[in-house]
Amino acid sequence: PVIVVGVLIIAKLSAPLSRRQQTLLDRLNRVIRENITGIRVIRAFQKDEAENQRFEAVDDDYRRTSTSLFKLMSFTDPVFFFFLNAMMLVIFWMASHMIGAGTLQVGQLVAFGEYQFHAMYSMMLFSMVFVMYPRAAISAKRIQDVMDVVPSVEDYPNLEHHNQVPSIVFDHVSFRYPDGESAVLKDISFEVNEGETVAFIGSTGSGKSTLAKLLVRFFDVSSGEIKINGADIRSYDLKHLRNLIGYTPQKANLFSGTIKDNILFGNEHASDEEVVRASKLAEAYSFIMETPLQFNEPVSEGGNNFSGGQKQRISIARALVRKADFYLFDDSFSALDYRTDAKVRKNLTDISHSKIMLIVAQRVASIMHADQIIVLHEGEIVGKGKHETLIKSCQVYREIAESQLSEEELARYE
């Protein structure tokens, strides 16, 4: 009973310390990660000493908490052994009186002592394991919290649609993030058909990237409906839906491996000829061939051994090798120079006759030849049409164009 009570007391004392230790370890890891990933910014602004102090502050909190926890845990061994030996002394003391009275034999005492030692030692070992339970329970709960998260996007694995005529319809779509106070997109409606290229432009925060994420179904609409090939995307099997789309995200994420591995990420069954063709369409072939190992050139974590423009072109090639019905480029040309941007756009035009191209962009030059340009402002469509029409009819689009194009270029559409 004494050991059990001791275990319960230690468990009660160690639980909050273990919880605080895990929280501080998270903070410590976050500070280290920020310092590693932001090392150039830290050096550029000469914040080395400030970051060292920030790390030391978190590290001191973690050290103090860990020290308190380790002292408490190390206290258990001597206490348990003390109880074990004290109990054996009590047994010998009582047995000595019984032996003196002739009611107990020495052999019985030795046998009883041996049994008692094994029984109590086993109990002590169990108690020591149980003392570790609070730390394990807190760690398990953190994992379980992640496992218990219910996905907001529901999958329907038995539903597929085989309509092979590409089309996209946004029907009065509105969207609000789960924790957001106001809608990011409001009453968005447009239609795209086979062979068309549609571009989205607007100021920062206008909802362009959110619209792209809705199409890939990273989120579900708050109201309205998105239809692909005539069917609501919420009725699609997610795997089937995303197989229809070649998606290039706003940030060009590359994985460690080789250039070929990263391109094959879009279609693992693609042949070498298809990989080469996709890289040529993305204007990545020339710089790939200049590397020592060409398509087998290693890619470091995050693609840090390539420039921003090179990473974007590999990312575009990864989408193009997919042979999808829809290609979605979420501001995927921002790191390209104008010459390369123009070449990539021309290559995309050559393959777009039976596909649907959706381009999210900040540059007017990247989208001015699109079949339809949709101008977003504060989550709403404020303009829709071709470049020459929007220059005259949409004030938001004209302001963006004036900030990027020369007077001569604007005068062509006056």
N, C-alpha and C positions, 0 to 999 in steps of 0.2 A: 504493500500500500504506500509506503514512504516513497519508493521509486516511482510509482505511478503518479503520485501527487507532484513529485519533482519534475517529471516529464511534462505534465500539464502546465506547470508554472513556466518552465523554460519555453515551451511551445507558444504560450500566450505572450511572453516577452519578445520572442524572436520574430513573430509574424510581422509586426509593424516595422521592425528593423529590416527584415528581408524585403518588404514592399518598398521601403524608402531606398534601399540599396539598388534595386532593379530600376527604379525611376532615375536615380542619379547616374547609373551606368548608361541609361539611354541618353541622358544629357551629355555625358562625357563623350560617348560615341558620336553624337551629333556635332559637338564642337570640333572633334578631330576631323570628321568628314568635311565640315565646312572649311577648316583650315587647309586641308589637302586640296580640295577642289577649287578653292578661291585663293590659292597661294599667290597667283600673279596680281590679283587685285590687292591683296594684303601688302605685297612688296611695293606696288605702284603708289599706294597711299601711305606707305611707311607706318603700317599698323602692327608691325611684328610684336612690339612690346605690349601693346594693348591686347592682342590676341593671346600672348603668353599669360598675361594676368587673368584674362577670362578663363583660360584653360586651368590655371592654378586654382582659381576660386572654386570651379566645379570639382576639380580633382581633390581639393582639401575636404569638401563636403563628402565626397565619396569615400575618402580615406577614413574620416572620422566615423562615418556610419559603419563601414566595413570593420574597423577596429573594434567598435562596440559589439558588433555581431559576433566577430571571431572570439572576443573575450568571453562572451556569454556561452558560445558553443564549446570553447576549450575548458570552461568551468565544469562541464558535465562529467568528463572522465574522472577527475579526482573525487568529485562528490559521489559518483556511483561506486567507485572502488572503496571509498571510505565506508559507505553503507554496507558494502559486501563484507569487508573485513570486520567492521563493527558487529555485524550479525554473527560472523563466525566466532568472535570473541564471546559474545553472549551465549552462544551454543556451548562453547567449551567451558564457560564458567558454570552454567547450569548442569552440564554433564559431569563436571568434577564433583559436585555435591551428590549427584545420583550414583556415581561410581563409589564414592565414599560410603554411601548408605547401602551399597550392594544391590541396587535396583537396575544398574546398567553395566554392561560389560564394555571393556575397551574396544573390542572388535566391532561391537554395535555402534560405538561412537565414531570410529573411523569410517565405517560404511555410511552412517548417516551424514557425516561431514562431507564425504565425497559426493553423495547424492545432492546434498544441499548446495554445495559449491556449483555443480553443473547446472542445477535448476536456476539458481540466482544469477550465475554468469550468463546463461541464455537469456534470462529476463533483462539483464543489463544491456546485452548486445541489442536486443529488440528495442529497448528504450533509446539507445543511442541512434538507431535508425529512425525511430519515431521523432526524435528531436529534429532531424533533418527534414521532416515532413513539411513544416510551414514554408520553407524555401522552395521545395519542389512543388507544393500546391500553388504558390503564387506564380511560379513560372508556367505551370500547366494551365492556370486560369488565363494567363495572357495569351497563350496559344489557342485555348478554347474560345476566347472572345473573337479571335480572327476567324476560326472555323465556323462559328455560329452566325457570322454576318450573312444575312439573306440578300442575294443579288437583286438589285432593283430591276435588272433586265431579265425577264423570264424567257426561257428557251422552250421551243416546241419541237422536239427532235423527230416527230413523225410527220411533220408537214413540209412539203417541198412544192415548188411551183416550176413548171417546165415551159412557161411562155418565153420563147426565145427572141421576142421583139423588144429590145431594150427601151425602157421608158422610165422616167422618174416624175412623180407628181407630189408637190407639197401643197396640201389642201388646208389652208387656214391654220397653220402650225404655230403654236406658242410653246415656249419652254421656260421653266423656272428651275434653277438648281435646287436640290433638296433643302439646303440651308439658306437659300437666297431670299431676300425680301421682295424683290421685284423681278418681273419677267425679263429674261435676257433676249428672247426673241418674241415678237408679237405679231400675230396674224400674217404669217409668211405664206404666200401662195405663188407658185410658178410651175411650169411644166417643161420638161426636156425630153426630146425624142431622139431616136437613133440617128447617129451621124452629126449631132450638134455639139458645139462647144459652148459651155456657159461659164461665165466668170463672175466672181463675187468680189466687190471692193468696198472699202469704207474705212473710217477712222478706227484707231485702236479702241477695242471694247465695243465695237458695233455688233458683234455676234457672228462674225464670219467663221471662225474656227469651231464655235459651238454648233453651227449649222452642219459643218462637216462631220462632227462627232455624232450628231443625230442620224446622219445618213448611214454611218457604219454601225450604228446602234450601240454606241458606248453608253448612251442614255436613251430613255424613252420620252416621247413628247409629253408635255403637260396637257395639251389639248390639240385637236386637229388630227391630221392623218398624213403619213408619208407612204406613198405607194411606189413599189418597184415592179416593173413588168405587170402592172395592173393589180397587184396584191399588196395589202398592208404589210409593211416590214415586220410588224409585231406577230404576224402569223407564220413567219419564216423560221426554219431551223437556222440557228445562228451560224453554224458552219457553212451551210449552203449559201446564206446571205453574203457572208464575207468572202466566199469563194468567187462571188460575182464582181467583187470590187478590188481594184488595184489601188491601194491607199499609200500615199506618201505623207507622213505626218509633218507638222510644222517644224519639229526638231528632228534633224537627221540622226537617228540612232543606229549606230553600227555595233556589231557584236565581235568579240575577240574570235580570231580564226584567220581566214584568208579573205581576199576580195571575192573570190568565187563562192565561198561559203555564204557570204552576205548576200550576194545576188541570188543564189539558189534558195535563200530563205523565203523568197517569194514563190518559188515553184521548185521543190526538191527533185522533181522528175525531169527538169529541163535539160536538154542536150547542150553540149559545148557550143554548137552553132547558135542555139537560141540565147545562150548567155552572151556570146559575142555580139549578136544582133541587138540585144537589149542595151548593152553597154554603148554601142554605136548610136542608138537612138537617143540615149541620155548624154551623149557627147563625153562619155567617160573613157572610151576605148583608147584615145590618144595618150592620156596621162597614165593609164594602166600599163600600156606597152612600154612606157619609159621607166617603169620600176624594174628593179633587178630580177624579180621572180614573176613579173607580170600578174596574171590572174591568181597565182599562188603567193602573192605578196602578203605577208602577215598584217593583220589589223589588230592594233592594240585595243585595250579596253576602252569602249566609247569612241573608237576611231581617232584617238588623239594624235596619231602619227599622220593624219591627213588634214588638209585645210577644210574650212567650212564649205567652200564650193565643191571640192572633191567628194566630201561626205554626202552632199546633196545629190550629186550626180550618181553616185553609187546607190543611194536610196531610191532615186527615180528609176534606175535600171532594175532594181529589185521589184518595183511595182510593175514595170513593163513586161518582165519575163513571166508574169502571172497569166497573161493572155485572158484578161478579164473582159466583161462586157462594159464595165464602167471604170474610168480612171479618175481618181480624186487626188488632186494636188493641193495640199493645204500650205500655201505660202512656201512652196518648195523651190522657188527660183530666186529667193531673196539674196542668197550669197553668190549668185552667178553674175559675172560681168555682162554688160549689155550684148556683147557679141555672142557669147556662149548662150545667153538667154534666148536670143533670136534664133540661133541654130536649133536649140532644143524645141522651141515652139514650132519651127518649120517641120522638124521630124515628127512631132506629135500630130501635126496637120495631115501628114502623109498617111498615118495609120488610123485616123479618126473617122473615116467614111462609114464604118459599120459599128463604131463605138460611141459612147457618150463620154465627153471630157468635161470635168468640173474643176475649175481652177480658182483657188482662193489666192488673192495677190494684193500687194501694196502698190506695185508699180503699174501705172497706166500703160506703159509700153509693153508689158507682158500680156495684157488682155485686150488691147484696143482692136484686135482683129477677131475677137470672139463673135459667135453668132448672136449671143445675147449677153449683156452685162447687167448684173443686178447690183444696185447700189444700196448698201445698208447704212443706216444711221440710227444709233441708239436702239438697235434691235428691230427696226422697222424698215421695210422697203420704201425708199424715197425716189427710186428711179429704176427704169427697166427698159432696155432697148440696146441698139448698137451704139458704138462710140460716137459717131457723127451726130446722132440724134440726142444723146445725153449731154454732149457739149453745149447744145443750145437749150435743152429743156430742163436739165437737172442742175441746180445750183451747187449741191454738195459735190457732185462729180466734177463740175467745172472748176471748183476750188482745188480739188485734188490734182486735176490735170494742169492747172496754172502753176502749181507748186513744183511740177516735175517736167513739163514740156516747155520748149522755147516758144516765143511769140510767133515764129514762122510756122512751127508745127501746129499751133492752135489756129492760125489764120487759114489753114487748109480746110478747116471744117466750119468756118464762119459763114 
